[in-house]
Amino acid sequence: MLLCTGMDIELVNQVKHSEYLQQAALEEYGPDLHLALRSRRDELQYLRKLTELLFPYILPPKATECRSLALLIQEILAGSVFLPSLDFLADPDTVNHLLLIFIDDSPPEPATEPPSPLVPFLQRYADARNKAQSALKLELKEIREQQDLLFWFMNFLKQEGAVHVLQFCFTVEEFNDRILCPELTDDEMQTLHEEVKKIYVTYCLDESIDKIKFDPFIVEEIQQVAEGSYRNVVKLQTMRCLFEAYEHVMNLLETVFTPMFCHSDEYFRYLLKGAESTTRNSKSNRSSLNLDDF
């Protein structure tokens, strides 16, 4: 039920023509009139301010830092969502229809038109319509070959708390370069054994903050070598554990983190800066970029 105040009824009685009712209301209420009711422009501005108050609850923090994106979302929500919705809800026909829905308990009239044929739900949205690769897509190999791009990728991984994933790849690559030497001295075997211990403690133990989830057999084989004699380190030349672990982590970087990086602020900052990438080999990347700095 709609309630009217005595002032509202008096205004209706005083105004002879309905087209003057709005102006009479503006003059009568004066400063007590709500800001959003003063004009259409004021109503839209009021909705913009309300939309801005919603940003901390509906947007990630990074999105609010970009002024252009925030303004775009603000205009879309205020002008294309909230304003038309309020116009619809304020329409007398809509109000009467809603009242009938809540008050009238009679069942709806039966449909007279035949039912439409059943179709798979969201079928067109499930099938990829455009299989052309994005111009912004990167491969992990491209990232690693470009010094400046690798730097931005590391910054991104740091923000995601995953820089240790890339560090594991670099560590295993350097380890494999040395373990595959056909003749290892005792000192070299002891050094490599210490590195295996570090790999096990850093990436395999449950209590480690840099733990990577590997298959159980990978952890067991690395544990056997790490806790055994240092001479057993040569077994890693033929054992599958490190190779399987390396493939698992590379798959994570290629299928998860690289696509995420291509849609990240870090990558777009790199593109906007227009920095010229210098191609270097993987070893120079690992030596010139210290992952401890990240």
FISETOR-576305 format. One record per residue (C-alpha): residue number from 1; residue in one letter; x, y, z. Coordinates in steps of 0.05 Angstrom, whole numbers, always signed. Layout:
N
- NUM, A, X, Y, Z $
...
//
This chain:
294
- 1, M, +0, +0, +0 $
- 2, L, +26, +70, -18 $
- 3, L, +23, +121, +39 $
- 4, C, +15, +195, +26 $
- 5, T, +28, +252, +76 $
- 6, G, -21, +309, +88 $
- 7, M, +26, +355, +50 $
- 8, D, +24, +310, -11 $
- 9, I, -52, +309, -12 $
- 10, E, -55, +385, -3 $
- 11, L, -8, +394, -62 $
- 12, V, -51, +351, -106 $
- 13, N, -112, +391, -88 $
- 14, Q, -78, +458, -100 $
- 15, V, -49, +443, -168 $
- 16, K, -100, +448, -224 $
- 17, H, -59, +415, -278 $
- 18, S, -19, +352, -267 $
- 19, E, +40, +376, -308 $
- 20, Y, +53, +429, -255 $
- 21, L, +53, +379, -198 $
- 22, Q, +128, +366, -201 $
- 23, Q, +146, +440, -199 $
- 24, A, +97, +451, -141 $
- 25, A, +130, +394, -102 $
- 26, L, +199, +424, -113 $
- 27, E, +176, +492, -88 $
- 28, E, +139, +462, -28 $
- 29, Y, +194, +416, -2 $
- 30, G, +251, +465, -16 $
- 31, P, +314, +446, +22 $
- 32, D, +281, +385, +53 $
- 33, L, +275, +352, -15 $
- 34, H, +322, +293, -24 $
- 35, L, +382, +309, -68 $
- 36, A, +366, +254, -118 $
- 37, L, +297, +284, -130 $
- 38, R, +320, +353, -152 $
- 39, S, +336, +334, -224 $
- 40, R, +353, +276, -268 $
- 41, R, +426, +297, -267 $
- 42, D, +427, +300, -191 $
- 43, E, +395, +231, -188 $
- 44, L, +449, +202, -233 $
- 45, Q, +504, +236, -193 $
- 46, Y, +475, +208, -128 $
- 47, L, +475, +138, -158 $
- 48, R, +548, +148, -179 $
- 49, K, +567, +164, -108 $
- 50, L, +529, +103, -82 $
- 51, T, +563, +59, -133 $
- 52, E, +631, +85, -112 $
- 53, L, +616, +64, -41 $
- 54, L, +603, -7, -65 $
- 55, F, +671, -14, -98 $
- 56, P, +708, -41, -36 $
- 57, Y, +656, -97, -32 $
- 58, I, +649, -117, -106 $
- 59, L, +718, -103, -136 $
- 60, P, +787, -129, -121 $
- 61, P, +835, -77, -92 $
- 62, K, +876, -73, -157 $
- 63, A, +815, -53, -197 $
- 64, T, +801, +8, -154 $
- 65, E, +873, +32, -164 $
- 66, C, +860, +41, -238 $
- 67, R, +820, +106, -244 $
- 68, S, +798, +93, -316 $
- 69, L, +770, +24, -299 $
- 70, A, +736, +50, -237 $
- 71, L, +702, +106, -276 $
- 72, L, +680, +58, -330 $
- 73, I, +648, +9, -280 $
- 74, Q, +617, +68, -242 $
- 75, E, +583, +94, -305 $
- 76, I, +559, +26, -327 $
- 77, L, +528, +9, -259 $
- 78, A, +499, +78, -245 $
- 79, G, +474, +96, -314 $
- 80, S, +458, +29, -345 $
- 81, V, +438, -15, -286 $
- 82, F, +415, +24, -225 $
- 83, L, +381, +83, -259 $
- 84, P, +337, +41, -307 $
- 85, S, +322, -8, -250 $
- 86, L, +297, +48, -205 $
- 87, D, +256, +77, -262 $
- 88, F, +224, +9, -271 $
- 89, L, +210, +0, -197 $
- 90, A, +181, +70, -191 $
- 91, D, +133, +60, -248 $
- 92, P, +61, +56, -222 $
- 93, D, +45, -4, -265 $
- 94, T, +105, -41, -235 $
- 95, V, +84, -22, -164 $
- 96, N, +13, -46, -176 $
- 97, H, +37, -110, -208 $
- 98, L, +83, -125, -149 $
- 99, L, +26, -111, -100 $
- 100, L, -18, -160, -137 $
- 101, I, +36, -213, -134 $
- 102, F, +43, -205, -59 $
- 103, I, -31, -198, -44 $
- 104, D, -66, -242, -94 $
- 105, D, -62, -317, -78 $
- 106, S, -99, -341, -140 $
- 107, P, -58, -384, -187 $
- 108, P, -33, -354, -253 $
- 109, E, -72, -364, -316 $
- 110, P, -52, -427, -354 $
- 111, A, -8, -417, -415 $
- 112, T, -43, -421, -482 $
- 113, E, +18, -423, -527 $
- 114, P, +54, -490, -538 $
- 115, P, +119, -499, -500 $
- 116, S, +183, -483, -537 $
- 117, P, +230, -540, -555 $
- 118, L, +282, -559, -503 $
- 119, V, +354, -539, -519 $
- 120, P, +419, -555, -483 $
- 121, F, +431, -502, -430 $
- 122, L, +484, -451, -450 $
- 123, Q, +507, -496, -507 $
- 124, R, +534, -439, -549 $
- 125, Y, +572, -411, -490 $
- 126, A, +606, -478, -477 $
- 127, D, +635, -485, -547 $
- 128, A, +694, -441, -566 $
- 129, R, +671, -397, -624 $
- 130, N, +736, -361, -636 $
- 131, K, +797, -406, -635 $
- 132, A, +845, -353, -660 $
- 133, Q, +902, -341, -611 $
- 134, S, +904, -275, -576 $
- 135, A, +958, -226, -597 $
- 136, L, +975, -217, -523 $
- 137, K, +987, -292, -511 $
- 138, L, +1057, -311, -489 $
- 139, E, +1094, -376, -482 $
- 140, L, +1137, -391, -422 $
- 141, K, +1197, -399, -469 $
- 142, E, +1188, -328, -494 $
- 143, I, +1185, -301, -424 $
- 144, R, +1249, -336, -403 $
- 145, E, +1287, -313, -464 $
- 146, Q, +1273, -239, -451 $
- 147, Q, +1308, -209, -392 $
- 148, D, +1261, -151, -379 $
- 149, L, +1198, -193, -389 $
- 150, L, +1225, -246, -341 $
- 151, F, +1234, -191, -290 $
- 152, W, +1160, -171, -296 $
- 153, F, +1140, -245, -293 $
- 154, M, +1178, -253, -228 $
- 155, N, +1143, -192, -199 $
- 156, F, +1077, -223, -218 $
- 157, L, +1095, -290, -186 $
- 158, K, +1117, -253, -123 $
- 159, Q, +1048, -220, -118 $
- 160, E, +1015, -288, -127 $
- 161, G, +1061, -320, -75 $
- 162, A, +1088, -368, -127 $
- 163, V, +1158, -344, -142 $
- 164, H, +1185, -408, -110 $
- 165, V, +1153, -448, -167 $
- 166, L, +1199, -415, -218 $
- 167, Q, +1257, -419, -169 $
- 168, F, +1247, -494, -166 $
- 169, C, +1255, -499, -242 $
- 170, F, +1319, -458, -241 $
- 171, T, +1347, -500, -183 $
- 172, V, +1332, -567, -217 $
- 173, E, +1361, -543, -283 $
- 174, E, +1426, -522, -251 $
- 175, F, +1427, -587, -211 $
- 176, N, +1417, -630, -273 $
- 177, D, +1472, -594, -310 $
- 178, R, +1520, -617, -255 $
- 179, I, +1493, -686, -237 $
- 180, L, +1497, -710, -309 $
- 181, C, +1572, -705, -308 $
- 182, P, +1598, -777, -321 $
- 183, E, +1654, -774, -268 $
- 184, L, +1638, -740, -203 $
- 185, T, +1689, -730, -147 $
- 186, D, +1672, -742, -74 $
- 187, D, +1670, -667, -61 $
- 188, E, +1622, -656, -120 $
- 189, M, +1577, -713, -96 $
- 190, Q, +1575, -683, -25 $
- 191, T, +1558, -615, -53 $
- 192, L, +1503, -644, -97 $
- 193, H, +1477, -684, -38 $
- 194, E, +1471, -621, +3 $
- 195, E, +1431, -589, -53 $
- 196, V, +1384, -649, -55 $
- 197, K, +1373, -641, +20 $
- 198, K, +1356, -568, +8 $
- 199, I, +1308, -585, -48 $
- 200, Y, +1273, -636, -3 $
- 201, V, +1268, -590, +57 $
- 202, T, +1246, -530, +16 $
- 203, Y, +1197, -560, -33 $
- 204, C, +1174, -627, -5 $
- 205, L, +1163, -621, +70 $
- 206, D, +1092, -605, +92 $
- 207, E, +1115, -551, +141 $
- 208, S, +1154, -513, +88 $
- 209, I, +1122, -448, +64 $
- 210, D, +1148, -462, -6 $
- 211, K, +1121, -532, -10 $
- 212, I, +1099, -555, -79 $
- 213, K, +1048, -612, -83 $
- 214, F, +1082, -670, -118 $
- 215, D, +1060, -742, -128 $
- 216, P, +1078, -784, -67 $
- 217, F, +1128, -827, -104 $
- 218, I, +1168, -764, -124 $
- 219, V, +1173, -742, -51 $
- 220, E, +1192, -812, -28 $
- 221, E, +1248, -820, -79 $
- 222, I, +1277, -751, -64 $
- 223, Q, +1272, -766, +10 $
- 224, Q, +1310, -832, +2 $
- 225, V, +1367, -797, -32 $
- 226, A, +1367, -737, +15 $
- 227, E, +1369, -780, +78 $
- 228, G, +1417, -833, +50 $
- 229, S, +1491, -833, +37 $
- 230, Y, +1519, -777, -5 $
- 231, R, +1544, -829, -55 $
- 232, N, +1472, -847, -71 $
- 233, V, +1464, -779, -104 $
- 234, V, +1489, -809, -170 $
- 235, K, +1425, -850, -172 $
- 236, L, +1388, -787, -191 $
- 237, Q, +1421, -792, -260 $
- 238, T, +1372, -848, -276 $
- 239, M, +1315, -839, -226 $
- 240, R, +1249, -808, -249 $
- 241, C, +1234, -766, -188 $
- 242, L, +1268, -700, -207 $
- 243, F, +1249, -705, -280 $
- 244, E, +1176, -717, -261 $
- 245, A, +1177, -661, -211 $
- 246, Y, +1208, -614, -262 $
- 247, E, +1155, -632, -314 $
- 248, H, +1099, -621, -263 $
- 249, V, +1125, -552, -244 $
- 250, M, +1136, -532, -316 $
- 251, N, +1065, -552, -332 $
- 252, L, +1041, -508, -275 $
- 253, L, +1079, -449, -302 $
- 254, E, +1056, -459, -373 $
- 255, T, +983, -475, -362 $
- 256, V, +967, -435, -300 $
- 257, F, +1014, -378, -285 $
- 258, T, +1033, -357, -355 $
- 259, P, +960, -346, -377 $
- 260, M, +947, -309, -312 $
- 261, F, +1008, -265, -325 $
- 262, C, +982, -248, -394 $
- 263, H, +920, -217, -361 $
- 264, S, +956, -185, -303 $
- 265, D, +972, -112, -288 $
- 266, E, +1046, -129, -290 $
- 267, Y, +1043, -151, -363 $
- 268, F, +1002, -91, -385 $
- 269, R, +1051, -45, -349 $
- 270, Y, +1107, -79, -388 $
- 271, L, +1070, -68, -454 $
- 272, L, +1054, +5, -438 $
- 273, K, +1126, +20, -419 $
- 274, G, +1147, -2, -489 $
- 275, A, +1212, -31, -462 $
- 276, E, +1255, -65, -514 $
- 277, S, +1267, -137, -494 $
- 278, T, +1338, -164, -498 $
- 279, T, +1341, -238, -517 $
- 280, R, +1387, -279, -474 $
- 281, N, +1397, -353, -462 $
- 282, S, +1367, -387, -401 $
- 283, K, +1433, -392, -364 $
- 284, S, +1445, -317, -367 $
- 285, N, +1374, -306, -342 $
- 286, R, +1386, -350, -282 $
- 287, S, +1453, -318, -266 $
- 288, S, +1435, -245, -276 $
- 289, L, +1368, -247, -241 $
- 290, N, +1374, -266, -168 $
- 291, L, +1310, -298, -144 $
- 292, D, +1328, -282, -72 $
- 293, D, +1312, -209, -89 $
- 294, F, +1239, -229, -101 $
//
